[in-house]
């Protein structure tokens, strides 16, 4: 086995499914979470500037849908270290042929999958198990004035969550539905 990642396309251009391939022996295994050389075809010359880890205690909890605008637009690589999540990317790029379409993957520790989400996409997830732990690499630091969000139950996006949406933060619940005037963001 040469590479540590299998890279797959998704239904949204620029969003990639990364499947990690650990190396193992009788002692256990080593898994590479990120490698600039191996992922250059996906990540390009972007630089990871922030690594975040979250724990979501209760299943059915939704976190998101968040994105940042220029000059703090960010790409992310999202992985689940414990539990399971339904991880979602929504295309918010102005004039994109897939504008407001979404793609989701179930990420678990066992399936060793990560989702690469580029700039111009909102991101969020629903915990499918209790105590789901997420690790994500970002190409921009968190910038509150640049942050935007979409309500997880926005009818224009119509995400088919696997469970009834529960336990939204006050911030996520306060995002109003996208009006017809929302035509996307420039990336």
N, C-alpha and C positions, 0 to 999 in steps of 0.2 A: 504494500500500500504506500503510495508516494505522498499524496496530499492529506492534510488533516481535515479537510472540508469537502463536502459535496455541495455544489451550488446549483439551485434550481430556480427557474423563473416562476412567477406567479401570474395571476390574472391582471395585475397592474404593472405597467412598465416601470422599472426602477426599483420595485420591491422584490427582494430575493429571499428564498428559503435557504438557510445554511444548515447542513446536517454535519455535526461534529463527529469525527472518527477518532475515538481514543486508541491509544496504544496500551496493550495490557500484557501482563505476564503473571506468574504465580503470586507476585507481591500485591497486585492490584492494577491500577490503570493511571494514565496521565492523559488529560484531555486539554487541548488547546482551545481557549475561548476566543482568541483573536490573534491574527497574524497579518501584518500589513503586506508582507510579500505574497502570501497565498490569496489574500482577498483584494488585491489591487484591482482586479477586474470588476469588482463590486463597489468597493469603497473609493477607488481612485486615489487621489492625492490628499483626501481629507485626513485630518489629524484628530484622533480621539483626545478630547480635553477634559472630559469628566466621566467618572464611572459611578453609577448609583446602584444601590441595593435596596429593595423594598420588601416588606413582609405584609401580606394581606391576610388577616386572621380568619375572616368568615367567607365561606363560599357564597357565590352570587353577587359579591361586591364588585362594582365596576369602578375603575379608575380611568378617567379620561373623558372625553377625547381632546387631547392637547396638541398644540403646535406653536412654533415661534416664527415670527416674521423677520424679514431682513432688518437689520444686519445680523441678527442672532438666529437665523434659520438653522435648524439642526437636522442631522441625520442620526439614526440610532440603530444599534444592534441590540435586540432584546432576547434574553434567555431566561428560562425557568430553572431554578436550582433545586426546588422542592415543591411538591404539589403539582398543580396543573393550571394553566390559564388558556383562555380563548383570546388570542392576541389579534388586534384589529388595526389595519391601516386604512385611512380614507383619503382619497385623492382630492385635495383642495386647490390644485394648480389651475390658475385661470387659463382657459382655452384648451385644456387637456381633453383628449378624446374620451377619457375615463373619469371626467370631473364628477365628484360626489359618489363614485362607486367605491365599494369597500372590498377588502380581502382579509380573511382571517385564517389563522393556523392555530391548532392546539399545540402548545409548547409544554413539555414536561421534562423532568430530570431524566426519565428513562428514554424518551425518544431523541434526546440530545439535539433538538432543533432550536435554531435561532431565527429571528426575522430581521432582515435589514430593511429599514424604512428611511428613504431619503427625504431631503428637504421638500416641502410642499405637500406633506401628508400629515393629517392628524393621526394621533396614536392613542390607543387605550386598550384596556383588557378587562375581562371578567374572570375572577377566580373561580375555577371549576372545583377546586378542593379547598378545604380549610388549610390555613397556614401555608399559603403559596408564597414562595420566595423568588423574587425576580432580580436579575442583574442586567443592567443596560449601560452600554457605552454610548456616549454622545459626542458629537463634533462641535458643539457650542455649549458654553456654560448656561445655566439657568438664568434667564433675564426677564424678571417679572413684567416690565413695561412692553416687552415683545411677545409675551404669551397671549395666546388666543385659545378659544375652546368651542367645541360643538357639544350640545346636549346629547348624551348617549342614546336618548330616545327620539332624536330629531326625525320627523317624518320624511324630510327630503332625503335623508341618508338611509333610513330604514334598516339598520343593522339587525340581523336575526340572531340575537343573543341566545345562547343555549339554555339559559334560565331566566326567570323573571329578574329584572334589574333591581338590585337592592343596595342599601348601604352607601349611597352616593355622598360624597363630601358636600358641604354647603356650597363650595366654589363650583364643583361640577354640576350640581343641581341648578345653580343660578344661570347657567348659560342659556340664553333664549334660543328658540328654534331659529334656524336659518330662514330669513325672509327671501322672497323672490329676487330682491336686489343683490343678494350675495352672489358674486360671479367669480369668486376665487381670489387667490393671492398670486403675486408675481414671485418667481423664484430665480 
